[in-house]
């Protein structure tokens, strides 16, 4: 089923992966006011970006959230799992389950803090650092490269700034 806002004004010049099926277009759902909602547009873009990310790092079997979780202890050694979960906006029960999975794959480990015995420091294992190195390379050379090609450097920087503003101030 096709979902779209409206047909391009000049369909002959619009880049398309395949020709539209006139029968399918007649049955396509109309988005109405959703096509003007930023939240809806962001979610649709997020789904596309996550799908591409997953394809790029498929050999490593990392989700975008797992990638984020292994990046932070690498960049912030000695930080506890609560700080990392809060920074990423991951709820505690979900974060614990994710860490259990990452630990079972020997990518990270939790070590009891010497300062606060109720707290655990999240550390990458040697395997975790190796997987992170490979993931960073795949993300940079494939995923981010495709986004950079699509948007161009100026639009990419502007989009990052706008999304950061929403995250900080909204």
N, C-alpha and C positions, 0 to 999 in steps of 0.2 A: 504494500500500500504506500502511496506517495504522500508525503506531507510537505506542503509548501505555503509560502505567503502569497505570492502572485507570480505570474510569468514575467520574465525579463521584458523590458520595453522593446529591446531589439534582440529578439531571439536568435537571429542569424549570427550576431557577433558574440553572443554569450557562450563562454566555454562550458561544454557539457561532456560528461563521460559517455552518455548514451542518449539516443533520441527518445523523447517522451512518447509514451504510448497514449494516444488520444482517448482510448477507452478508459485506461487507468486514471488519467487526469480528470475525467468527468466524475470519477468516484472518489477523488482525493478529498481528504478532510481539509476544511478551511480552518485556519488557526485563529481567526478573529483577532481579538485584542492581545492574545498571547504573542503575536508577532511584534508587538510594541513593548513587551515587558522585558526589561533587562535581565531579570532573574531567569526567565525562560530561555532567553538567548544565551546567557552564561552557562546554564545547565546543558543545553544542546552542544555548545562548543566544548564543554568539559567532557562530555561523553565521547566526542570525536577525538579529542586529545588523549584521553585515557586509552581508547582503543588503539591508537597509534603507538602510545607508550608501551602498552602490553605486547604488541607485535615486535617492537624494537628490542625489548629485553626478554622475549620469550625463552631464549636458551637459559636464562638465569632464574626464571620463574619468580619474578618480583613484581608486586603490584606497585602503583604509584605511592601508596601509603607506606608500604614496606621499604621502598627506596628512601623515602623521607626519613623513616626511622633509623636506617643505617647511616644516612648522611650526617645526622645531628651528633651522635656520639663521636664520630670521626672528627668533626669540626669543633666539638665542645667536650673534650675529654674530662672525665670526672663529674659530669652532670648526672643527676639522678633521673630515674624513669618518670617520676611525676612531672619534673620540669620539661622533659622532652614531650610527654603526652600533652601537657597544657599548651606548650608552644605550637604543637601541630593541631591542636583542637580535637584530639582523639579522646573519647570517653574512657575512663579507667577500665571498665570490664572489657571493652574492645581492645584496648591497648595491651592488657595482660594476656589476652588470647593471642594477639599478634606476636607478642614477645615469646610466648610458649612455642609458637610455630617457628619463629626465627631461631630460637635456641635449639629446637629439635633438629634443625638443619645445620647446627654448629656455626651460625653466622654471628651470634652475639651471646653474651652472658651477663647475668646480673650478679653483682658482688655487693654484699652488705657494706654500707657506708661505715667508715670508722668514726665519723662525726655524729651520725644519727643512726642507731641500730635499727630503726623502723624503716629506713630508707635504703634503696638499692641503686647503686651506680650501674649505668648501662655501658658495657664495653663491647667493642667488636673483637671477634676472634681473628686469628690470622686468615682463616678461610673467609670470614666476613669482610675483611679489608680487601682481599683478592677479588671477591665478588663485587664489592663496591667499585673498585678500580675498573673492572670490566663493564659494569653498569654505567658508570660515568662516561666511558668512552662510547658505548652504544647510544646513550641518550644524546650526547653532544654531536656525534657524527651522523646520526640518522634522525632521531626525533626532533631535536632542537634545530637541526639543519633544515628540515622540511618546513618547520614553522617560520624560520628566518627567511627562507625562500618565498614562502607564501606572503608574509607580511612586509618584508624589507626591514632594514635596521631601524629607521625612524619610527615606523608604525609599531614595531616590536617594543621599542623603548617607551613610546607613548602609552601602549596598552599596559605594559608592566606598571607604569606610573599610575594610570587610572585604576587598575585593579588594586594596587597598593593603597591608594587613597580610600577606596571603598572598604578595604579590610581594616584600615586604621581608624577611619572616621565615621563609618556608618553604624 
